[in-house]
Amino acid sequence: MKHFTSLFLIVFLIISCKKPESSLVDKTQKRGLITQKAMVVSARVEASKIGSDILKKGGNAFDAMVATELALAVSFPYAGNIGGGGFMVYRKNNGEIGGIDYREKAPLAATKDMYLDADGNVIPEKSTLGAMAVGVPGTVAGVFAVHEKLGSLPIETIIKPVIDLARKGVVVTKKQERRIKHFQPYFRKANKDSILLEQAWKENDTIKYNALANTLERILQNGRDEFYKGKTAKKLAAFIQENGGIITEEDLAKYEAKWRTPITFNYDDLKVISMSPPSSGGICLAQIMKMVEPFPLHEYGHNSLKSIQVITEAERRAYADRSFYLGDPDFVNIPSITLIDASYLNERMDDFSFEKATKSSDVSHGTIQIIESNETTHYSIIDQFGNAIAATTTINAGFGSKLYCSELGFFLNNEMDDFSSKPGVPNMFGVTGGEANSIAPQKRMLSSMTPTIVEKNGALFITLGTPGGSTIITSVLQTILNVHEFDMTMQEAVNAPRFHHQWLPDEIRMEPRAFDADLINQLKKLGYIINEKDAPVIGKVDGIMVLEDKTLEGGADRRGDDTAVGF
């Protein structure tokens, strides 16, 4: 009996002393991959490994960026590409920052009303399916510009492993099998002939991309001009026109990637570095973070009623501004300084109350939306020298326009849908655009992509980003707040349930079965409309955090096949 009583007391003490799970005491069990020197986190293990191997060979983050971007074109054709475009921000080990815009552009023959019928109504699918939806691709120009300015290894060393991957083939995952099967009816609708991904691909099958390997071989031999002025350019322009599109050899020859100055701002002891227009990401992220900064979110608690209210109302006001003010800075004047000014943003939150929801019908742009599919992809890299990049790339919808050039081996984007086909009318993702984002020849369409780097007390802290369409900005926001305000590890911050508000439609989208029913009922009583049906997944964040001992922690989103690889 004495032994039983002692055992009971020991068990009672263990149970009594155990901290609640929400306190996140045992961080070691909830961290992502830890490495000593360098890391790549991307949507596919093959791309992460190729990028990491480039770093092991002595390459820097910019060499690895080129390799990872092109490897995603092979291993993740759902969003990885050479037929689309993207954005990258960087921070060098000396603190120097920069960004590059390799976003697609409208063809020379594009017109403001090209997707409207005689009555001025948007023609269904014309901006989303097939050759008329294609913008002039920028990815190849982007990676070559990065390598020329910032790379260190020979381009052959970087591209050769990608070509080998394409020839060897990529193993189909369960998630990829489902995606291919879902999109096959659209492939048949967009293409005149049968394409590679029309076959009944199953999990563990290997897909070999020989046509893409041949295209990459020519690009390796002849450089970026192969894609924009060479044999590949001629074949690409001819293929698009044969399928009813308007992109010409001149459009390709005129394309140039553009270096941009990132948006920077402070939040507590953090300095945030994010992409500038034509991405709306940096400005909108700055607006939301500055609007929530005066509120003690850490006291309210993670995903608590008050935290969700504050973040939702800041998101509502930022998205209203972005629908009116933002576009391609080469075509429209954007009041960037005013939009992220603290006094302006404090005024935007003046009418916020914890007592009831603000109606979006009562919120306009400030006195003085943007468009993107969920099928973008992001990767983050930190090298052994202390350089960091965050890059987000896309062909817009899953498999872009669904138009596949079998001879060249890749899908083409449907990025023209990211323009406002008709200002004030929502696009295929429900986001409303304004006049600033109307179509014009050679103009870049507005984007939500938000590749972001964070410093803490002047030192590199986090690099991150995500796909997710209009939810990209809010996913990056919540991941940063999860680390900074709620003391999460990188992996915990990436895995945590997410919610989203974008002004219109006036609703909070919440990942289903991820939030407490009582919390949802409280929000409804305050006048918030909750939508758990249209956001099964919000973002797929890939991030890397520098820990106090200078090791790296990768956060690879559980929502996809995303993988961290490093050494």
C-alpha positions as CSV (number, residue, x, y, z in Angstrom):
1,M,0.0,0.0,0.0
2,K,2.9,2.3,0.8
3,H,4.4,1.7,-2.7
4,F,1.0,2.4,-4.3
5,T,0.7,5.7,-2.4
6,S,4.2,6.8,-3.4
7,L,3.5,6.0,-7.0
8,F,0.2,8.0,-6.9
9,L,2.0,11.0,-5.4
10,I,4.7,10.9,-8.1
11,V,2.1,10.7,-10.9
12,F,0.1,13.5,-9.2
13,L,3.2,15.8,-9.1
14,I,4.1,15.1,-12.7
15,I,0.6,16.0,-13.8
16,S,0.4,19.0,-11.6
17,C,3.7,20.4,-12.8
18,K,3.0,19.8,-16.5
19,K,2.6,23.1,-18.4
20,P,-0.4,23.5,-20.7
21,E,0.3,22.7,-24.3
22,S,-0.5,26.3,-25.4
23,S,2.6,27.5,-23.5
24,L,4.8,25.9,-26.1
25,V,7.4,25.0,-23.5
26,D,9.1,22.1,-25.3
27,K,10.3,23.9,-28.5
28,T,12.7,21.1,-29.4
29,Q,9.8,18.9,-30.5
30,K,8.2,21.6,-32.6
31,R,11.1,23.0,-34.6
32,G,11.7,22.4,-38.3
33,L,15.0,21.3,-39.8
34,I,18.0,22.7,-38.0
35,T,21.2,23.3,-39.9
36,Q,24.5,24.9,-39.1
37,K,25.4,26.8,-42.2
38,A,22.9,27.1,-45.1
39,M,19.4,26.1,-46.1
40,V,16.9,26.1,-49.0
41,V,13.2,25.7,-48.4
42,S,10.9,25.2,-51.4
43,A,7.8,23.5,-52.6
44,R,9.6,20.3,-53.7
45,V,12.4,18.3,-52.2
46,E,14.2,18.0,-55.6
47,A,14.4,21.8,-56.0
48,S,15.5,22.3,-52.4
49,K,18.2,19.7,-52.8
50,I,19.5,21.1,-56.0
51,G,19.7,24.6,-54.4
52,S,21.4,23.2,-51.3
53,D,23.9,21.3,-53.4
54,I,24.9,24.5,-55.3
55,L,25.6,26.0,-51.9
56,K,27.7,23.0,-50.9
57,K,29.8,23.6,-54.0
58,G,30.7,27.0,-52.8
59,G,27.9,28.9,-54.5
60,N,26.1,31.8,-52.9
61,A,22.4,32.4,-52.3
62,F,22.0,34.0,-55.7
63,D,23.5,31.0,-57.5
64,A,21.2,28.8,-55.5
65,M,18.3,31.1,-56.4
66,V,18.9,30.4,-60.1
67,A,19.2,26.7,-59.6
68,T,16.1,26.4,-57.3
69,E,13.9,28.6,-59.6
70,L,14.7,26.4,-62.6
71,A,14.5,23.2,-60.7
72,L,10.9,24.2,-59.6
73,A,10.1,24.6,-63.3
74,V,10.9,20.9,-63.7
75,S,9.7,19.4,-60.4
76,F,6.7,21.7,-59.7
77,P,5.1,22.6,-63.1
78,Y,1.9,23.4,-61.2
79,A,3.5,26.8,-60.4
80,G,7.2,26.6,-61.0
81,N,8.0,27.8,-64.4
82,I,10.0,29.4,-67.2
83,G,6.7,30.4,-68.8
84,G,5.8,32.9,-66.0
85,G,7.5,35.4,-63.7
86,G,8.1,36.6,-60.2
87,F,9.9,38.8,-57.7
88,M,12.9,38.4,-55.4
89,V,14.2,40.5,-52.5
90,Y,17.7,40.0,-51.1
91,R,19.9,41.0,-48.2
92,K,23.6,40.6,-48.5
93,N,25.8,39.7,-45.5
94,N,26.9,43.4,-45.3
95,G,23.4,44.6,-44.9
96,E,22.9,45.7,-48.5
97,I,19.3,45.1,-49.8
98,G,17.7,45.0,-53.2
99,G,15.0,43.4,-55.2
100,I,14.3,42.3,-58.8
101,D,11.0,42.4,-60.7
102,Y,10.7,39.7,-63.4
103,R,7.0,40.0,-63.5
104,E,5.3,39.3,-66.9
105,K,4.2,42.2,-69.2
106,A,1.2,42.8,-71.4
107,P,2.0,42.2,-75.1
108,L,2.4,45.2,-77.5
109,A,-1.0,44.4,-79.1
110,A,-2.9,44.4,-75.7
111,T,-5.7,46.9,-75.2
112,K,-7.7,48.1,-72.2
113,D,-10.9,46.4,-73.3
114,M,-9.4,43.2,-74.9
115,Y,-11.4,40.9,-72.6
116,L,-14.8,42.7,-73.0
117,D,-17.6,41.9,-75.4
118,A,-19.6,44.5,-77.5
119,D,-21.7,45.3,-74.4
120,G,-18.7,45.9,-72.2
121,N,-19.0,42.7,-70.2
122,V,-16.1,40.4,-69.4
123,I,-15.9,37.4,-71.7
124,P,-15.7,34.3,-69.6
125,E,-12.3,32.4,-69.7
126,K,-10.7,34.7,-72.3
127,S,-8.3,36.1,-69.7
128,T,-7.8,32.8,-67.9
129,L,-7.7,29.9,-70.4
130,G,-5.6,29.6,-73.5
131,A,-3.3,31.8,-75.5
132,M,-5.0,35.1,-75.1
133,A,-4.4,34.9,-71.3
134,V,-0.6,34.7,-71.7
135,G,1.6,37.6,-70.6
136,V,5.2,37.9,-71.8
137,P,7.3,35.6,-69.5
138,G,10.0,37.0,-67.3
139,T,11.5,34.1,-65.4
140,V,14.5,33.4,-67.7
141,A,15.4,37.1,-67.9
142,G,15.1,37.3,-64.1
143,V,17.4,34.5,-63.2
144,F,20.1,35.5,-65.7
145,A,20.0,39.1,-64.4
146,V,20.5,37.8,-60.9
147,H,23.4,35.6,-61.9
148,E,25.1,38.3,-63.9
149,K,25.0,40.8,-61.1
150,L,25.2,38.7,-57.9
151,G,26.2,35.1,-58.8
152,S,29.6,33.5,-58.3
153,L,29.6,30.0,-59.9
154,P,29.7,29.4,-63.7
155,I,26.1,29.2,-65.1
156,E,26.9,25.7,-66.4
157,T,27.5,24.4,-62.9
158,I,24.1,25.8,-61.9
159,I,21.9,24.7,-64.8
160,K,23.4,21.3,-65.5
161,P,21.9,19.6,-62.4
162,V,18.5,21.0,-63.5
163,I,18.8,19.5,-67.0
164,D,19.8,16.2,-65.4
165,L,16.8,16.2,-63.2
166,A,14.5,16.9,-66.2
167,R,16.0,13.9,-68.1
168,K,16.0,11.6,-65.1
169,G,12.5,12.5,-64.2
170,V,10.5,13.5,-61.1
171,V,8.5,11.1,-58.8
172,V,4.8,12.0,-58.6
173,T,3.6,12.6,-55.0
174,K,0.0,12.0,-53.8
175,K,-0.8,15.7,-53.9
176,Q,0.6,16.0,-57.4
177,E,-1.4,13.1,-58.6
178,R,-4.6,14.8,-57.3
179,R,-3.7,18.1,-58.9
180,I,-2.9,16.6,-62.3
181,K,-6.2,14.6,-62.3
182,H,-8.2,17.7,-61.3
183,F,-6.8,19.9,-64.1
184,Q,-6.8,17.4,-67.0
185,P,-10.2,18.5,-68.3
186,Y,-8.8,22.0,-68.6
187,F,-5.7,20.7,-70.4
188,R,-8.0,19.2,-73.1
189,K,-9.9,22.4,-73.4
190,A,-6.9,24.6,-73.9
191,N,-4.7,22.5,-76.1
192,K,-5.3,21.2,-79.7
193,D,-3.2,18.1,-79.2
194,S,-2.6,15.7,-76.3
195,I,0.0,16.8,-73.8
196,L,2.4,15.1,-71.4
197,L,0.3,15.6,-68.2
198,E,-2.9,14.2,-69.9
199,Q,-1.7,10.7,-69.1
200,A,-3.0,8.9,-66.0
201,W,-0.1,9.7,-63.8
202,K,-0.2,8.0,-60.4
203,E,1.7,8.4,-57.1
204,N,5.3,7.1,-57.4
205,D,5.3,7.3,-61.2
206,T,8.3,9.1,-62.7
207,I,7.6,11.9,-65.2
208,K,10.5,12.7,-67.5
209,Y,10.6,16.2,-69.0
210,N,12.8,15.7,-72.1
211,A,11.4,18.6,-74.1
212,L,12.1,21.0,-71.2
213,A,15.6,19.5,-70.8
214,N,16.2,20.3,-74.5
215,T,15.0,23.9,-74.0
216,L,17.2,24.3,-70.9
217,E,20.2,22.9,-72.9
218,R,19.7,25.6,-75.5
219,I,19.4,28.3,-72.8
220,L,22.6,27.0,-71.2
221,Q,24.4,27.2,-74.5
222,N,23.1,30.6,-75.7
223,G,22.1,32.4,-72.5
224,R,19.0,34.5,-71.8
225,D,18.7,35.6,-75.5
226,E,17.9,32.0,-76.5
227,F,14.5,32.5,-74.8
228,Y,13.9,36.0,-76.0
229,K,15.6,36.2,-79.4
230,G,16.8,32.8,-80.4
231,K,15.3,29.5,-81.7
232,T,13.2,29.1,-78.5
233,A,11.7,32.6,-78.9
234,K,10.7,31.9,-82.5
235,K,9.1,28.6,-81.6
236,L,7.3,30.1,-78.6
237,A,5.9,33.1,-80.5
238,A,4.7,30.9,-83.4
239,F,3.1,28.5,-81.0
240,I,1.2,31.2,-79.1
241,Q,-0.1,32.8,-82.4
242,E,-1.1,29.4,-83.8
243,N,-3.3,29.0,-80.7
244,G,-4.9,32.4,-81.1
245,G,-2.7,34.5,-78.9
246,I,-1.0,37.9,-79.7
247,I,2.5,37.6,-78.3
248,T,5.1,38.2,-81.0
249,E,8.9,37.8,-81.4
250,E,9.1,41.6,-80.8
251,D,7.3,41.2,-77.4
252,L,9.9,38.6,-76.3
253,A,12.8,40.6,-77.6
254,K,11.7,43.7,-75.8
255,Y,11.3,42.0,-72.4
256,E,13.7,43.1,-69.6
257,A,13.7,42.3,-65.9
258,K,13.9,45.4,-63.6
259,W,15.8,46.0,-60.4
260,R,13.6,47.6,-57.8
261,T,14.2,49.2,-54.4
262,P,12.3,47.2,-51.7
263,I,9.8,48.6,-49.3
264,T,11.2,48.9,-45.8
265,F,9.6,49.7,-42.5
266,N,10.0,49.1,-38.8
267,Y,7.8,47.1,-36.4
268,D,9.0,47.1,-32.8
269,D,12.7,46.0,-33.0
270,L,12.2,44.5,-36.4
271,K,13.1,45.9,-39.8
272,V,10.9,44.4,-42.6
273,I,12.2,44.3,-46.2
274,S,9.6,43.4,-48.8
275,M,8.7,43.7,-52.4
276,S,7.7,47.1,-53.9
277,P,5.2,47.7,-56.8
278,P,4.1,46.3,-59.1
279,S,3.8,43.9,-56.2
280,S,1.3,45.2,-53.7
281,G,2.9,42.9,-51.0
282,G,5.4,45.3,-49.4
283,I,3.1,48.3,-49.1
284,C,0.1,46.3,-47.9
285,L,2.2,44.4,-45.4
286,A,3.6,47.6,-44.1
287,Q,0.1,49.1,-43.8
288,I,-1.3,46.2,-41.8
289,M,1.7,45.8,-39.5
290,K,1.8,49.5,-38.7
291,M,-2.0,49.6,-38.0
292,V,-1.8,46.7,-35.6
293,E,1.5,47.8,-33.9
294,P,-0.1,50.0,-31.3
295,F,-2.2,47.1,-30.0
296,P,-0.8,44.6,-27.4
297,L,-1.3,41.5,-29.5
298,H,1.0,39.4,-27.3
299,E,-1.4,40.1,-24.4
300,Y,-4.5,39.3,-26.4
301,G,-3.1,35.9,-27.4
302,H,-2.6,34.0,-30.6
303,N,-5.8,33.8,-32.7
304,S,-7.8,35.2,-29.8
305,L,-11.0,37.2,-30.4
306,K,-9.3,40.6,-30.0
307,S,-6.2,39.7,-32.1
308,I,-8.4,38.5,-34.9
309,Q,-10.5,41.6,-34.7
310,V,-7.5,44.0,-34.8
311,I,-5.8,42.1,-37.7
312,T,-9.0,41.8,-39.7
313,E,-9.8,45.4,-39.5
314,A,-6.3,46.5,-40.5
315,E,-6.5,44.0,-43.4
316,R,-9.8,45.4,-44.5
317,R,-8.5,49.0,-44.7
318,A,-5.2,48.0,-46.4
319,Y,-7.0,46.0,-49.1
320,A,-9.3,48.9,-49.8
321,D,-6.3,51.2,-50.4
322,R,-4.6,48.7,-52.6
323,S,-7.6,48.3,-54.9
324,F,-7.5,52.0,-55.7
325,Y,-3.8,53.2,-55.6
326,L,-1.6,50.3,-56.7
327,G,-0.4,49.3,-60.1
328,D,2.8,49.3,-62.3
329,P,4.9,52.2,-61.0
330,D,6.3,52.7,-64.6
331,F,2.7,53.6,-65.6
332,V,1.0,55.1,-62.5
333,N,2.1,57.4,-59.7
334,I,1.8,55.6,-56.4
335,P,1.8,57.6,-53.1
336,S,4.0,55.0,-51.4
337,I,5.4,57.2,-48.6
338,T,1.9,58.4,-47.6
339,L,0.4,55.0,-47.7
340,I,2.8,53.6,-45.1
341,D,3.0,56.8,-43.0
342,A,2.1,56.1,-39.3
343,S,-0.2,59.2,-39.0
344,Y,-2.1,58.3,-42.1
345,L,-2.5,54.7,-40.9
346,N,-3.6,55.7,-37.4
347,E,-6.4,57.8,-39.0
348,R,-7.4,54.7,-41.0
349,M,-8.0,52.8,-37.7
350,D,-9.8,55.7,-35.9
351,D,-13.3,54.2,-36.5
352,F,-12.3,50.7,-35.3
353,S,-14.2,49.4,-32.3
354,F,-13.9,46.1,-30.4
355,E,-17.7,46.3,-29.9
356,K,-18.7,45.6,-33.5
357,A,-17.4,44.8,-37.0
358,T,-16.8,47.5,-39.5
359,K,-18.7,47.0,-42.7
360,S,-16.6,47.0,-45.9
361,S,-19.4,49.1,-47.5
362,D,-18.4,51.8,-45.0
363,V,-14.7,51.6,-45.9
364,S,-13.3,53.2,-49.0
365,H,-9.7,54.0,-49.9
366,G,-8.0,56.5,-47.7
367,T,-8.1,60.2,-48.7
368,I,-5.0,61.6,-50.3
369,Q,-6.9,44.7,-55.0
370,I,-5.2,42.8,-56.5
371,I,-5.2,39.7,-58.3
372,E,-3.2,36.5,-58.0
373,S,-3.9,32.8,-57.9
374,N,-3.5,30.4,-55.1
375,E,-1.1,28.4,-57.2
376,T,2.0,30.6,-56.9
377,T,5.1,29.1,-55.2
378,H,7.8,30.5,-52.9
379,Y,11.3,29.6,-51.8
380,S,13.7,31.0,-49.2
381,I,17.5,30.6,-49.1
382,I,20.2,31.6,-46.6
383,D,23.8,30.7,-47.6
384,Q,26.9,29.9,-45.6
385,F,28.1,33.5,-46.1
386,G,25.1,35.1,-44.5
387,N,23.3,36.3,-47.7
388,A,19.6,35.7,-47.8
389,I,16.9,35.8,-50.6
390,A,13.2,35.4,-50.7
391,A,11.6,34.7,-54.1
392,T,8.1,34.2,-55.2
393,T,7.3,33.0,-58.7
394,T,4.1,32.0,-60.5
395,I,2.2,31.3,-63.8
396,N,-0.9,32.5,-61.9
397,A,-3.6,29.7,-61.8
398,G,-2.6,26.1,-61.4
399,F,-0.7,25.2,-64.6
400,G,-1.3,28.8,-65.7
401,S,-3.3,29.1,-68.9
402,K,-3.3,25.3,-69.2
403,L,-1.7,25.9,-72.6
404,Y,1.4,23.6,-72.9
405,C,4.0,23.9,-75.6
406,S,4.9,20.3,-76.1
407,E,7.9,21.1,-78.3
408,L,9.5,23.4,-75.7
409,G,8.2,21.4,-72.6
410,F,6.5,24.0,-70.4
411,F,3.1,25.6,-69.5
412,L,2.4,29.2,-70.2
413,N,1.0,31.7,-67.7
414,N,-2.5,33.2,-67.6
415,E,-1.1,36.4,-65.9
416,M,-3.2,38.7,-68.0
417,D,-6.1,38.0,-65.7
418,D,-4.1,39.8,-63.0
419,F,-5.0,43.1,-64.7
420,S,-8.4,44.7,-64.1
421,S,-10.2,43.5,-67.2
422,K,-13.0,45.8,-66.2
423,P,-12.2,48.1,-63.2
424,G,-14.6,47.4,-60.3
425,V,-15.4,43.8,-61.5
426,P,-13.8,40.9,-59.5
427,N,-11.4,38.6,-61.3
428,M,-11.4,34.8,-61.2
429,F,-10.2,34.9,-57.6
430,G,-12.8,37.3,-56.4
431,V,-10.5,40.3,-56.1
432,T,-11.6,43.7,-57.3
433,G,-9.1,45.9,-59.2
434,G,-9.1,49.6,-60.0
435,E,-8.1,51.9,-62.9
436,A,-4.5,51.9,-61.8
437,N,-4.2,48.2,-62.8
438,S,-6.0,48.5,-66.1
439,I,-4.4,46.9,-69.2
440,A,-1.9,48.7,-71.3
441,P,0.8,47.5,-73.7
442,Q,4.2,46.6,-72.0
443,K,2.6,47.2,-68.6
444,R,3.2,44.8,-65.7
445,M,0.1,43.5,-64.0
446,L,-0.3,44.1,-60.2
447,S,0.6,41.2,-57.9
448,S,0.1,40.1,-54.3
449,M,3.4,38.3,-54.1
450,T,5.3,39.2,-50.9
451,P,8.8,37.8,-50.7
452,T,10.1,39.2,-47.4
453,I,13.2,39.4,-45.3
454,V,13.2,40.5,-41.6
455,E,16.0,41.9,-39.6
456,K,16.0,41.9,-35.7
457,N,18.2,44.5,-34.0
458,G,20.1,45.0,-37.3
459,A,20.9,41.3,-37.9
460,L,19.3,38.9,-40.4
461,F,16.4,37.1,-38.6
462,I,13.9,35.6,-41.1
463,T,13.4,35.1,-44.8
464,L,9.9,34.0,-45.9
465,G,7.1,34.1,-48.4
466,T,4.2,32.0,-49.7
467,P,1.8,31.4,-52.5
468,G,-1.9,32.0,-51.9
469,G,-3.3,34.7,-54.1
470,S,-4.8,37.5,-52.3
471,T,-4.0,35.6,-49.0
472,I,-0.3,35.9,-49.6
473,I,0.1,39.2,-47.8
474,T,-1.9,38.1,-44.8
475,S,-0.2,34.7,-44.6
476,V,3.3,36.4,-44.5
477,L,1.9,38.9,-41.9
478,Q,0.6,36.2,-39.6
479,T,3.7,34.1,-39.8
480,I,5.9,37.1,-38.8
481,L,3.5,38.0,-35.9
482,N,3.5,34.3,-34.8
483,V,7.2,34.4,-34.3
484,H,7.5,38.0,-33.0
485,E,4.4,38.4,-30.9
486,F,3.6,34.9,-29.9
487,D,7.0,33.3,-29.4
488,M,6.6,30.5,-31.9
489,T,9.4,28.5,-33.6
490,M,9.6,28.9,-37.4
491,Q,7.8,25.6,-38.0
492,E,5.1,26.4,-35.5
493,A,4.6,29.8,-37.1
494,V,4.2,28.2,-40.5
495,N,1.9,25.5,-39.3
496,A,-0.4,27.7,-37.3
497,P,-4.1,28.1,-38.5
498,R,-4.6,31.2,-40.6
499,F,-7.5,33.6,-41.5
500,H,-7.9,36.3,-44.1
501,H,-9.9,39.4,-44.9
502,Q,-9.5,41.4,-48.2
503,W,-12.1,44.2,-47.9
504,L,-14.3,42.6,-50.6
505,P,-16.1,40.2,-50.2
506,D,-16.8,41.4,-46.7
507,E,-16.0,38.1,-44.9
508,I,-13.3,36.5,-42.8
509,R,-12.0,33.4,-44.5
510,M,-10.8,30.8,-42.0
511,E,-9.1,27.5,-42.5
512,P,-11.9,24.9,-41.8
513,R,-11.9,23.0,-38.5
514,A,-8.9,25.0,-37.3
515,F,-10.7,27.6,-35.1
516,D,-12.7,27.0,-31.9
517,A,-16.5,27.1,-32.5
518,D,-17.1,29.5,-29.5
519,L,-14.6,31.9,-31.0
520,I,-16.4,31.8,-34.4
521,N,-19.7,32.4,-32.7
522,Q,-18.3,35.4,-30.8
523,L,-17.1,36.9,-34.1
524,K,-20.5,36.3,-35.7
525,K,-22.2,38.1,-32.7
526,L,-20.0,41.1,-33.4
527,G,-21.2,41.2,-37.0
528,Y,-18.4,39.4,-38.8
529,I,-19.3,37.0,-41.6
530,I,-17.2,33.8,-41.4
531,N,-16.4,31.7,-44.5
532,E,-14.8,28.3,-43.8
533,K,-15.8,26.8,-47.2
534,D,-13.7,28.7,-49.7
535,A,-10.3,28.6,-47.9
536,P,-9.4,25.0,-47.2
537,V,-5.8,26.1,-47.3
538,I,-4.5,29.6,-46.7
539,G,-0.9,30.0,-48.0
540,K,2.0,27.5,-48.0
541,V,4.6,29.5,-46.2
542,D,8.3,28.6,-46.6
543,G,10.6,30.4,-44.2
544,I,14.0,30.2,-42.5
545,M,14.8,31.7,-39.1
546,V,18.3,32.5,-37.7
547,L,18.4,31.3,-34.1
548,E,20.3,32.9,-31.3
549,D,23.2,30.5,-31.7
550,K,23.3,31.4,-35.4
551,T,22.0,28.0,-36.6
552,L,19.1,28.0,-39.0
553,E,15.6,26.7,-38.6
554,G,13.5,25.9,-41.6
555,G,9.8,26.1,-41.7
556,A,8.4,24.0,-44.6
557,D,4.6,24.2,-44.8
558,R,2.7,21.0,-43.9
559,R,0.0,22.1,-46.4
560,G,2.1,21.1,-49.4
561,D,5.0,18.8,-50.3
562,D,7.3,21.6,-49.2
563,T,10.8,20.6,-47.9
564,A,13.8,22.2,-46.2
565,V,17.3,21.0,-47.1
566,G,20.6,22.3,-45.8
567,F,23.8,21.6,-44.2
